[in-house]
Amino acid sequence: MNMNMFEQFMSPEFALLPTMPLSILIPFFLVYHKPKLLENRMTTAISWFLKMFMLNMTSQLPLKGQKWSRLLASLLLLILLSNLLSLLPYTFTPTSQLSMNMTLALPLWLATVITGLKNKPSLTLAHLLPEGSPTLLIPFMILIETVSLLMRPIALGVRLTANITAGHLLMTMVSSATIDLINTYISLSPLALTLLFLLTLLELAVACIQAYVFVLLIILYLQENT
């Protein structure tokens, strides 16, 4: 068992060489194929996935917002692959680092706000004051809505970081307990292995859902400002 469970979020090394570049190349080996008329199954699946994403998620945006489709699709693939690859052994978890998630969330949120101020400044500023607010509460309502607006990128980054970190810590604890049970109480080890398997399936679902939620919230922010 590791002395510190957070050691799993450090970049692993083998023979003093980082193993993270090898995991980054995994999607390339899955997608790469020799030039030919027909694509392989992996590229076909990715094309179908991106097509469904464009139809279901970006179709609710106006024409100006749909110009962001390629950026949003790339963002979804980046977060999704980072979450899924982090479940493999000897890999690094980029989305468990708050610095990376804030690097993604802050510029995208700021871009949506700037887009709204550029295209329709009156309507964008009107969001800071809910309709029908009492006159005496107008300064407080504006302050509350401004703080809520500024908290959006922090919520985006912290949500993704917390979910990925909590899931990996839970898997570490269950796997460590499973190893101890195999060495001590063999009769309880099948139960622990079953729990670990179910937890792995849950983490696969969480990896996909968190990537979807992150991009969906960016789309909602963009929808308000276009």
Disulfide bonds with the S-S distance in Angstrom:
none
